[in-house]
Amino acid sequence: MAETRLTNLKSYDIVLHPLITEKAVNVIEKENKLVFVVKKESTKKEIREAIEDLYDIKIDSINVVNDMKGRKKAFVRINKKFKANDVAVKLGII
């Protein structure tokens, strides 16, 4: 039980928040991807584990971009068994 709680706390430290922009919404609808702002020091493996843990979804791939505002964005392609729209609705994006 304590292990799960620590994992969740670590996951919340890695994934800061979902990104809600026009481009992010288009990516959700067309490419089955979600966009998150993540901690700058986090790796793709840590991001994958954190998102799978927090949202109970399976991830196919992750692309990471450092933007000019100093944020690190993770474009997460979700497995076809899951729909990005459903996760976005749970998060309040759509």
N, CA, C and O of each residue as an XYZ file, in Angstrom:
376
protein
N       0.824     -1.196      0.000
C       0.000      0.000      0.000
C       0.866      1.257      0.000
O       0.615      2.182     -0.772
N       1.878      1.295      0.857
C       2.745      2.465      0.920
C       3.536      2.619     -0.374
O       3.814      3.737     -0.806
N       3.897      1.497     -0.991
C       4.641      1.541     -2.243
C       3.829      2.205     -3.349
O       4.363      3.003     -4.119
N       2.555      1.883     -3.429
C       1.682      2.477     -4.435
C       1.553      3.976     -4.203
O       1.579      4.757     -5.154
N       1.416      4.377     -2.961
C       1.287      5.796     -2.645
C       2.542      6.550     -3.043
O       2.456      7.645     -3.599
N       3.704      5.980     -2.766
C       4.952      6.622     -3.158
C       5.057      6.703     -4.669
O       5.533      7.705     -5.203
N       4.622      5.669     -5.363
C       4.642      5.677     -6.814
C       3.742      6.781     -7.342
O       4.125      7.501     -8.265
N       2.551      6.926     -6.771
C       1.639      7.978     -7.207
C       2.220      9.361     -6.946
O       2.094     10.254     -7.783
N       2.853      9.545     -5.793
C       3.465     10.840     -5.499
C       4.563     11.146     -6.502
O       4.672     12.276     -6.978
N       5.372     10.157     -6.826
C       6.431     10.356     -7.809
C       5.822     10.654     -9.177
O       6.325     11.506     -9.909
N       4.752      9.961     -9.519
C       4.095     10.189    -10.801
C       3.564     11.609    -10.892
O       3.690     12.253    -11.934
N       2.973     12.102     -9.812
C       2.471     13.476     -9.809
C       3.613     14.488     -9.893
O       3.427     15.585    -10.419
N       4.783     14.134     -9.383
C       5.933     15.029     -9.490
C       6.446     15.105    -10.920
O       6.930     16.154    -11.345
N       6.349     14.020    -11.663
C       6.859     13.978    -13.037
C       5.894     14.658    -14.000
O       6.307     15.515    -14.781
N       4.622     14.291    -13.955
C       3.615     14.861    -14.859
C       3.012     16.081    -14.170
O       2.262     15.949    -13.203
N       3.346     17.274    -14.675
C       2.879     18.496    -14.028
C       1.418     18.790    -14.349
O       0.617     19.016    -13.442
N       1.062     18.790    -15.654
C      -0.327     19.021    -16.045
C      -0.493     18.753    -17.530
O       0.483     18.778    -18.281
N      -1.738     18.492    -17.963
C      -1.983     18.341    -19.403
C      -1.929     19.715    -20.064
O      -2.245     20.727    -19.439
N      -1.530     19.741    -21.316
C      -1.465     20.991    -22.065
C      -2.766     21.165    -22.829
O      -3.200     20.270    -23.553
N      -3.379     22.321    -22.660
C      -4.665     22.590    -23.303
C      -4.477     23.756    -24.268
O      -4.588     24.920    -23.884
N      -4.194     23.430    -25.514
C      -4.084     24.422    -26.576
C      -4.860     23.907    -27.779
O      -5.308     22.761    -27.801
N      -5.011     24.761    -28.769
C      -5.722     24.338    -29.976
C      -4.988     23.182    -30.657
O      -5.612     22.226    -31.116
N      -3.661     23.280    -30.717
C      -2.869     22.214    -31.332
C      -3.012     20.906    -30.544
O      -3.141     19.834    -31.135
N      -2.988     20.997    -29.228
C      -3.113     19.797    -28.396
C      -4.465     19.120    -28.600
O      -4.541     17.893    -28.647
N      -5.526     19.902    -28.721
C      -6.856     19.327    -28.942
C      -6.926     18.668    -30.317
O      -7.527     17.603    -30.456
N      -6.320     19.285    -31.336
C      -6.285     18.677    -32.672
C      -5.539     17.346    -32.652
O      -5.964     16.388    -33.298
N      -4.442     17.281    -31.921
C      -3.656     16.047    -31.819
C      -4.466     14.957    -31.120
O      -4.387     13.786    -31.492
N      -5.241     15.339    -30.112
C      -6.093     14.372    -29.409
C      -7.090     13.758    -30.379
O      -7.270     12.540    -30.409
N      -7.733     14.599    -31.164
C      -8.796     14.136    -32.052
C      -8.278     13.358    -33.257
O      -8.895     12.373    -33.663
N      -7.158     13.783    -33.834
C      -6.699     13.198    -35.096
C      -5.686     12.071    -34.938
O      -5.672     11.139    -35.742
N      -4.839     12.143    -33.913
C      -3.719     11.204    -33.824
C      -3.747     10.308    -32.588
O      -2.805      9.547    -32.367
N      -4.800     10.378    -31.781
C      -4.905      9.582    -30.554
C      -3.710      9.826    -29.626
O      -3.146      8.889    -29.060
N      -3.336     11.105    -29.481
C      -2.228     11.500    -28.615
C      -2.723     12.476    -27.559
O      -3.705     13.190    -27.760
N      -2.025     12.491    -26.433
C      -2.240     13.487    -25.392
C      -0.946     14.263    -25.208
O       0.137     13.736    -25.462
N      -1.052     15.509    -24.769
C       0.129     16.347    -24.563
C       0.172     16.756    -23.094
O      -0.802     17.278    -22.552
N       1.316     16.510    -22.460
C       1.506     16.858    -21.058
C       2.742     17.727    -20.901
O       3.713     17.579    -21.643
N       2.703     18.634    -19.930
C       3.898     19.349    -19.507
C       4.491     18.514    -18.383
O       3.808     18.180    -17.415
N       5.772     18.180    -18.524
C       6.424     17.289    -17.564
C       7.644     17.973    -16.962
O       8.098     19.009    -17.449
N       8.160     17.384    -15.909
C       9.350     17.895    -15.239
C      10.538     17.845    -16.196
O      10.715     16.859    -16.912
N      11.342     18.886    -16.214
C      12.443     18.980    -17.175
C      13.450     17.841    -17.063
O      14.023     17.424    -18.070
N      13.671     17.340    -15.870
C      14.688     16.313    -15.658
C      14.189     14.903    -15.961
O      14.980     13.960    -15.935
N      12.921     14.739    -16.243
C      12.365     13.397    -16.422
C      12.740     12.798    -17.775
O      12.900     13.508    -18.768
N      12.874     11.485    -17.786
C      13.208     10.755    -19.009
C      11.935     10.177    -19.623
O      10.875     10.186    -18.997
N      12.051      9.675    -20.854
C      10.895      9.068    -21.515
C      10.370      7.878    -20.718
O       9.159      7.688    -20.605
N      11.269      7.089    -20.174
C      10.860      5.916    -19.399
C      10.074      6.339    -18.156
O       9.047      5.738    -17.841
N      10.546      7.363    -17.454
C       9.841      7.851    -16.268
C       8.477      8.430    -16.634
O       7.495      8.224    -15.921
N       8.424      9.156    -17.752
C       7.161      9.740    -18.207
C       6.169      8.635    -18.538
O       5.003      8.705    -18.150
N       6.630      7.612    -19.258
C       5.765      6.480    -19.619
C       5.193      5.816    -18.371
O       3.984      5.597    -18.284
N       6.046      5.497    -17.410
C       5.595      4.832    -16.187
C       4.618      5.700    -15.406
O       3.626      5.198    -14.878
N       4.892      6.996    -15.330
C       4.033      7.904    -14.566
C       2.646      8.017    -15.194
O       1.641      7.945    -14.487
N       2.581      8.193    -16.510
C       1.290      8.357    -17.179
C       0.495      7.058    -17.146
O      -0.715      7.078    -16.916
N       1.164      5.930    -17.373
C       0.459      4.643    -17.300
C      -0.075      4.402    -15.894
O      -1.158      3.840    -15.731
N       0.674      4.820    -14.880
C       0.256      4.651    -13.491
C      -0.911      5.575    -13.138
O      -1.873      5.145    -12.503
N      -0.829      6.825    -13.542
C      -1.852      7.803    -13.164
C      -3.183      7.588    -13.866
O      -4.239      7.719    -13.247
N      -3.145      7.260    -15.155
C      -4.371      7.238    -15.952
C      -4.800      5.845    -16.396
O      -5.784      5.716    -17.124
N      -4.095      4.807    -15.982
C      -4.439      3.417    -16.317
C      -4.641      3.212    -17.811
O      -5.656      2.663    -18.240
N      -3.668      3.657    -18.598
C      -3.704      3.485    -20.050
C      -2.401      2.856    -20.505
O      -1.420      2.852    -19.762
N      -2.382      2.327    -21.713
C      -1.185      1.742    -22.313
C      -0.662      2.723    -23.354
O      -1.432      3.248    -24.158
N       0.642      2.971    -23.340
C       1.261      3.953    -24.230
C       2.066      3.238    -25.304
O       2.819      2.308    -25.014
N       1.899      3.687    -26.563
C       2.683      3.143    -27.673
C       4.015      3.866    -27.818
O       5.055      3.219    -27.946
N       4.002      5.209    -27.800
C       5.247      5.956    -27.979
C       5.153      7.320    -27.311
O       4.067      7.819    -27.016
N       6.326      7.908    -27.081
C       6.408      9.242    -26.484
C       7.427     10.054    -27.266
O       8.535      9.586    -27.531
N       7.050     11.269    -27.634
C       7.974     12.240    -28.212
C       8.068     13.401    -27.237
O       7.055     13.865    -26.714
N       9.297     13.874    -26.989
C       9.512     14.928    -26.013
C      10.102     16.147    -26.714
O      10.989     16.026    -27.559
N       9.588     17.333    -26.344
C      10.040     18.586    -26.943
C      10.292     19.593    -25.825
O       9.465     19.753    -24.927
N      11.433     20.268    -25.883
C      11.683     21.397    -24.994
C      11.307     22.657    -25.759
O      11.894     22.946    -26.802
N      10.324     23.418    -25.248
C       9.883     24.591    -25.992
C      10.646     25.844    -25.560
O      11.462     25.806    -24.639
N      10.365     26.942    -26.238
C      11.100     28.184    -25.991
C      10.718     28.841    -24.668
O      11.421     29.739    -24.204
N       9.639     28.418    -24.066
C       9.230     28.952    -22.768
C       9.911     28.217    -21.619
O       9.671     28.531    -20.453
N      10.751     27.249    -21.939
C      11.468     26.501    -20.917
C      10.714     25.304    -20.377
O      11.123     24.714    -19.377
N       9.614     24.935    -21.025
C       8.833     23.778    -20.590
C       9.260     22.549    -21.381
O       9.781     22.658    -22.492
N       9.035     21.392    -20.801
C       9.249     20.128    -21.495
C       7.880     19.520    -21.741
O       7.131     19.259    -20.799
N       7.551     19.292    -23.024
C       6.251     18.744    -23.387
C       6.427     17.317    -23.874
O       7.354     17.010    -24.623
N       5.529     16.454    -23.440
C       5.536     15.058    -23.866
C       4.294     14.797    -24.708
O       3.169     14.944    -24.231
N       4.505     14.409    -25.966
C       3.420     14.000    -26.852
C       3.312     12.485    -26.730
O       4.213     11.758    -27.147
N       2.212     12.013    -26.159
C       2.053     10.612    -25.797
C       1.042      9.955    -26.721
O      -0.133     10.321    -26.713
N       1.491      8.975    -27.529
C       0.575      8.213    -28.385
C       0.025      7.054    -27.569
O       0.771      6.237    -27.030
N      -1.299      7.005    -27.492
C      -1.984      6.000    -26.691
C      -2.287      4.783    -27.552
O      -2.565      4.907    -28.745
N      -2.231      3.611    -26.938
C      -2.549      2.360    -27.615
C      -3.962      2.410    -28.184
O      -4.836      3.079    -27.633
N      -4.184      1.700    -29.287
C      -5.482      1.734    -29.969
C      -6.622      1.169    -29.128
O      -7.788      1.438    -29.415
N      -6.305      0.391    -28.094
C      -7.344     -0.135    -27.208
C      -7.999      0.986    -26.398
O      -9.138      0.851    -25.951
N      -7.278      2.082    -26.215
C      -7.765      3.220    -25.444
C      -7.976      4.399    -26.386
O      -7.359      4.466    -27.450
N      -8.842      5.324    -25.999
C      -9.092      6.504    -26.814
C      -8.626      7.746    -26.065
O      -8.943      7.935    -24.891
N      -7.871      8.589    -26.760
C      -7.393      9.827    -26.156
C      -8.557     10.730    -25.774
O      -8.480     11.462    -24.787
N      -9.641     10.680    -26.555
C     -10.822     11.493    -26.236
C     -11.384     11.144    -24.865
O     -11.760     12.037    -24.105
N     -11.445      9.856    -24.541
C     -11.986      9.431    -23.251
C     -11.122      9.936    -22.095
O     -11.642     10.412    -21.086
N      -9.809      9.828    -22.249
C      -8.900     10.302    -21.209
C      -8.991     11.820    -21.099
O      -8.971     12.362    -19.994
N      -9.090     12.512    -22.238
C      -9.194     13.972    -22.239
C     -10.468     14.439    -21.540
O     -10.458     15.455    -20.845
N     -11.550     13.713    -21.719
C     -12.805     14.065    -21.044
C     -12.643     13.906    -19.535
O     -13.113     14.749    -18.770
N     -11.981     12.831    -19.098
C     -11.741     12.627    -17.666
C     -10.897     13.760    -17.084
O     -11.108     14.178    -15.946
N      -9.930     14.258    -17.881
C      -9.049     15.329    -17.423
C      -9.698     16.701    -17.526
O      -9.187     17.668    -16.960
N     -10.815     16.802    -18.238
C     -11.489     18.081    -18.397
C     -10.943     18.924    -19.533
O     -11.186     20.130    -19.580
N     -10.207     18.306    -20.453
C      -9.643     19.037    -21.588
C     -10.722     19.305    -22.625
O     -10.822     20.411    -23.156
N     -11.519     18.297    -22.908
C     -12.569     18.426    -23.928
C     -13.921     18.408    -23.239
O     -14.953     18.504    -23.903
